[in-house]
Amino acid sequence: MTRIIIGALQQVDGYTPGVDYPIYNSVPFGLAFTCGGKLPGYYADPEARCQVWHWCLPNGRQFSFLCPNGTVFSQTTRVCDWWFKVDCSDSPRLYGNNDELYRDVNGNKI
């Protein structure tokens, strides 16, 4: 049934899963992203076409996650969103928006 739906969407919309947007079923092995030198926060991974995002903790520890197929990580909103609403290539420029995280009610870093 899923193939029928995907096939129908390809035919109607003209988009091809895996070509026009990523369709990983797990976080790819060997991605180059590291939390070294980065602020704690959430990071889209352009190497994985932003379907993968990483959570960097204040202690430098890293956890990696996969957005559902058809969605990618928006560095602007820090959530998975429809692939056609996100400019993945612009994500690294927006990494600094993590600076607003990990602050107390007065805006001081915690």
DRENPA-3360 file (N, C-alpha, C; in nm, 2 decimals, always signed):
BEGIN
1 = MTRIIIGA = +0.08/-0.12/+0.00/+0.00/+0.00/+0.00/+0.09/+0.13/+0.00 ~ +0.19/+0.12/+0.08/+0.28/+0.24/+0.09/+0.34/+0.27/-0.05 ~ +0.38/+0.16/-0.12/+0.44/+0.18/-0.26/+0.34/+0.25/-0.35 ~ +0.21/+0.21/-0.34/+0.11/+0.27/-0.42/+0.10/+0.42/-0.39 ~ +0.10/+0.45/-0.27/+0.09/+0.59/-0.23/+0.21/+0.67/-0.28 ~ +0.33/+0.62/-0.25/+0.45/+0.69/-0.30/+0.45/+0.70/-0.45 ~ +0.42/+0.59/-0.52/+0.41/+0.60/-0.66/+0.31/+0.70/-0.71 ~ +0.20/+0.71/-0.65/+0.10/+0.81/-0.69/+0.15/+0.95/-0.66;
9 = LQQVDGYT = +0.22/+0.97/-0.55/+0.27/+1.11/-0.52/+0.38/+1.14/-0.62 ~ +0.46/+1.05/-0.66/+0.56/+1.07/-0.76/+0.50/+1.12/-0.90 ~ +0.39/+1.05/-0.93/+0.33/+1.07/-1.06/+0.26/+1.21/-1.06 ~ +0.19/+1.24/-0.95/+0.12/+1.36/-0.94/+0.21/+1.48/-0.92 ~ +0.30/+1.47/-0.82/+0.38/+1.59/-0.79/+0.51/+1.60/-0.87 ~ +0.55/+1.49/-0.93/+0.68/+1.49/-1.01/+0.80/+1.49/-0.93 ~ +0.79/+1.45/-0.80/+0.91/+1.44/-0.72/+0.94/+1.29/-0.69 ~ +1.07/+1.26/-0.68/+1.12/+1.13/-0.66/+1.19/+1.11/-0.53;
17 = PGVDYPIY = +1.13/+1.03/-0.44/+1.20/+1.00/-0.31/+1.34/+0.95/-0.33 ~ +1.44/+0.99/-0.26/+1.57/+0.95/-0.27/+1.65/+1.03/-0.38 ~ +1.58/+1.11/-0.46/+1.64/+1.20/-0.56/+1.62/+1.34/-0.52 ~ +1.49/+1.38/-0.51/+1.45/+1.51/-0.47/+1.46/+1.54/-0.32 ~ +1.45/+1.43/-0.24/+1.47/+1.44/-0.10/+1.52/+1.31/-0.04 ~ +1.59/+1.31/+0.07/+1.64/+1.19/+0.12/+1.54/+1.09/+0.18 ~ +1.57/+0.97/+0.18/+1.48/+0.87/+0.24/+1.56/+0.76/+0.32 ~ +1.65/+0.81/+0.41/+1.72/+0.71/+0.49/+1.63/+0.64/+0.58;
25 = NSVPFGLA = +1.67/+0.51/+0.61/+1.59/+0.44/+0.71/+1.66/+0.42/+0.84 ~ +1.78/+0.48/+0.85/+1.86/+0.49/+0.97/+1.97/+0.59/+0.95 ~ +2.03/+0.64/+1.06/+2.13/+0.74/+1.05/+2.25/+0.67/+0.98 ~ +2.30/+0.73/+0.86/+2.41/+0.67/+0.79/+2.54/+0.67/+0.88 ~ +2.61/+0.56/+0.86/+2.74/+0.54/+0.93/+2.84/+0.63/+0.86 ~ +2.93/+0.68/+0.95/+3.05/+0.75/+0.90/+3.03/+0.90/+0.86 ~ +2.93/+0.96/+0.91/+2.91/+1.11/+0.88/+3.02/+1.18/+0.95 ~ +3.06/+1.29/+0.89/+3.18/+1.37/+0.94/+3.14/+1.46/+1.05;
33 = FTCGGKLP = +3.02/+1.49/+1.08/+2.98/+1.59/+1.18/+3.03/+1.55/+1.31 ~ +3.09/+1.65/+1.39/+3.13/+1.63/+1.53/+3.08/+1.75/+1.60 ~ +3.07/+1.74/+1.73/+3.03/+1.85/+1.82/+3.15/+1.93/+1.86 ~ +3.27/+1.89/+1.83/+3.39/+1.96/+1.87/+3.38/+2.11/+1.82 ~ +3.40/+2.20/+1.91/+3.40/+2.34/+1.88/+3.27/+2.41/+1.86 ~ +3.16/+2.33/+1.88/+3.03/+2.38/+1.86/+2.96/+2.41/+1.99 ~ +2.87/+2.51/+1.98/+2.78/+2.54/+2.10/+2.69/+2.42/+2.13 ~ +2.65/+2.40/+2.25/+2.55/+2.30/+2.28/+2.42/+2.33/+2.20;
41 = GYYADPEA = +2.36/+2.23/+2.14/+2.23/+2.26/+2.07/+2.20/+2.15/+1.97 ~ +2.13/+2.19/+1.87/+2.07/+2.10/+1.76/+2.13/+2.14/+1.63 ~ +2.17/+2.05/+1.55/+2.24/+2.08/+1.43/+2.20/+1.99/+1.31 ~ +2.15/+2.05/+1.20/+2.12/+1.98/+1.08/+2.25/+1.94/+1.02 ~ +2.25/+1.82/+0.95/+2.37/+1.77/+0.89/+2.35/+1.77/+0.74 ~ +2.41/+1.87/+0.67/+2.40/+1.88/+0.52/+2.45/+1.76/+0.45 ~ +2.55/+1.69/+0.51/+2.61/+1.57/+0.44/+2.50/+1.47/+0.42 ~ +2.40/+1.46/+0.51/+2.29/+1.37/+0.50/+2.16/+1.44/+0.45;
49 = RCQVWHWC = +2.19/+1.55/+0.38/+2.08/+1.63/+0.32/+1.98/+1.67/+0.42 ~ +2.02/+1.69/+0.55/+1.95/+1.74/+0.66/+1.84/+1.65/+0.71 ~ +1.83/+1.52/+0.66/+1.74/+1.43/+0.72/+1.79/+1.39/+0.86 ~ +1.93/+1.40/+0.88/+1.99/+1.37/+1.00/+2.02/+1.50/+1.08 ~ +1.99/+1.49/+1.21/+2.03/+1.61/+1.29/+2.10/+1.55/+1.42 ~ +2.18/+1.64/+1.48/+2.27/+1.60/+1.59/+2.24/+1.69/+1.71 ~ +2.24/+1.63/+1.82/+2.22/+1.70/+1.95/+2.35/+1.70/+2.02 ~ +2.41/+1.82/+2.04/+2.54/+1.84/+2.11/+2.51/+1.89/+2.25;
57 = LPNGRQFS = +2.55/+1.81/+2.35/+2.53/+1.85/+2.49/+2.64/+1.94/+2.53 ~ +2.62/+2.01/+2.64/+2.72/+2.10/+2.69/+2.86/+2.04/+2.72 ~ +2.85/+1.91/+2.75/+2.98/+1.83/+2.78/+3.05/+1.78/+2.65 ~ +2.99/+1.82/+2.54/+3.05/+1.77/+2.41/+2.99/+1.64/+2.36 ~ +2.92/+1.57/+2.43/+2.86/+1.44/+2.39/+2.76/+1.47/+2.28 ~ +2.76/+1.37/+2.18/+2.68/+1.39/+2.06/+2.58/+1.27/+2.05 ~ +2.45/+1.31/+2.01/+2.35/+1.21/+1.98/+2.30/+1.24/+1.84 ~ +2.28/+1.14/+1.76/+2.23/+1.17/+1.62/+2.09/+1.11/+1.60;
65 = FLCPNGTV = +2.01/+1.18/+1.52/+1.87/+1.13/+1.50/+1.83/+1.15/+1.36 ~ +1.73/+1.08/+1.32/+1.68/+1.08/+1.18/+1.54/+1.13/+1.18 ~ +1.52/+1.23/+1.09/+1.38/+1.28/+1.07/+1.30/+1.18/+0.98 ~ +1.17/+1.17/+1.00/+1.09/+1.08/+0.92/+1.11/+1.11/+0.77 ~ +1.09/+1.01/+0.69/+1.10/+1.03/+0.54/+1.00/+1.13/+0.49 ~ +1.05/+1.22/+0.40/+0.97/+1.33/+0.35/+1.00/+1.46/+0.43 ~ +1.07/+1.45/+0.55/+1.10/+1.56/+0.63/+1.25/+1.57/+0.64 ~ +1.30/+1.69/+0.67/+1.44/+1.72/+0.70/+1.44/+1.82/+0.82;
73 = FSQTTRVC = +1.56/+1.83/+0.88/+1.57/+1.91/+1.00/+1.59/+2.06/+0.96 ~ +1.50/+2.14/+1.02/+1.51/+2.29/+0.99/+1.60/+2.35/+1.10 ~ +1.71/+2.41/+1.06/+1.80/+2.48/+1.16/+1.73/+2.60/+1.21 ~ +1.64/+2.66/+1.14/+1.57/+2.78/+1.19/+1.48/+2.75/+1.30 ~ +1.40/+2.64/+1.29/+1.30/+2.61/+1.39/+1.34/+2.50/+1.48 ~ +1.45/+2.43/+1.44/+1.50/+2.32/+1.52/+1.40/+2.20/+1.54 ~ +1.33/+2.18/+1.43/+1.24/+2.06/+1.43/+1.24/+2.00/+1.28 ~ +1.19/+1.88/+1.27/+1.18/+1.82/+1.13/+1.06/+1.89/+1.07;
81 = DWWFKVDC = +1.08/+1.93/+0.94/+0.97/+1.99/+0.86/+0.98/+1.93/+0.72 ~ +0.87/+1.95/+0.65/+0.86/+1.90/+0.51/+0.99/+1.95/+0.43 ~ +1.04/+1.86/+0.35/+1.17/+1.88/+0.28/+1.16/+2.01/+0.19 ~ +1.05/+2.04/+0.14/+1.04/+2.15/+0.04/+1.03/+2.28/+0.12 ~ +1.02/+2.28/+0.25/+1.01/+2.40/+0.33/+1.15/+2.44/+0.39 ~ +1.25/+2.36/+0.37/+1.38/+2.38/+0.43/+1.49/+2.40/+0.33 ~ +1.58/+2.50/+0.34/+1.69/+2.52/+0.26/+1.81/+2.45/+0.33 ~ +1.84/+2.33/+0.31/+1.94/+2.25/+0.38/+2.08/+2.32/+0.37;
89 = SDSPRLYG = +2.11/+2.37/+0.25/+2.24/+2.42/+0.23/+2.27/+2.55/+0.31 ~ +2.16/+2.61/+0.36/+2.18/+2.73/+0.45/+2.20/+2.70/+0.59 ~ +2.18/+2.57/+0.63/+2.18/+2.53/+0.77/+2.31/+2.57/+0.85 ~ +2.43/+2.55/+0.79/+2.55/+2.58/+0.87/+2.56/+2.73/+0.90 ~ +2.50/+2.82/+0.82/+2.50/+2.96/+0.84/+2.42/+2.99/+0.97 ~ +2.32/+2.90/+1.00/+2.23/+2.92/+1.11/+2.26/+2.85/+1.23 ~ +2.38/+2.78/+1.24/+2.42/+2.71/+1.36/+2.42/+2.80/+1.48 ~ +2.46/+2.93/+1.46/+2.47/+3.02/+1.57/+2.34/+3.04/+1.65;
97 = NNDELYRD = +2.22/+3.00/+1.59/+2.10/+3.02/+1.66/+2.09/+2.93/+1.79 ~ +2.18/+2.84/+1.80/+2.19/+2.76/+1.92/+2.23/+2.84/+2.04 ~ +2.29/+2.96/+2.02/+2.34/+3.04/+2.13/+2.22/+3.08/+2.22 ~ +2.10/+3.08/+2.17/+1.99/+3.12/+2.26/+1.94/+3.01/+2.35 ~ +2.00/+2.89/+2.33/+1.96/+2.78/+2.42/+2.05/+2.78/+2.55 ~ +2.01/+2.70/+2.64/+2.08/+2.68/+2.77/+2.11/+2.82/+2.84 ~ +2.00/+2.89/+2.85/+2.00/+3.02/+2.92/+1.89/+3.03/+3.03 ~ +1.92/+3.10/+3.13/+1.82/+3.12/+3.24/+1.72/+3.22/+3.19;
105 = VNGNKI = +1.62/+3.25/+3.28/+1.51/+3.34/+3.24/+1.56/+3.48/+3.22 ~ +1.68/+3.52/+3.27/+1.74/+3.65/+3.25/+1.83/+3.65/+3.13 ~ +1.84/+3.54/+3.06/+1.93/+3.54/+2.94/+2.07/+3.50/+2.96 ~ +2.11/+3.47/+3.09/+2.24/+3.43/+3.12/+2.27/+3.29/+3.09 ~ +2.39/+3.26/+3.04/+2.42/+3.12/+3.01/+2.42/+3.03/+3.13 ~ +2.37/+2.91/+3.12/+2.37/+2.82/+3.24/+2.46/+2.70/+3.21;
% end
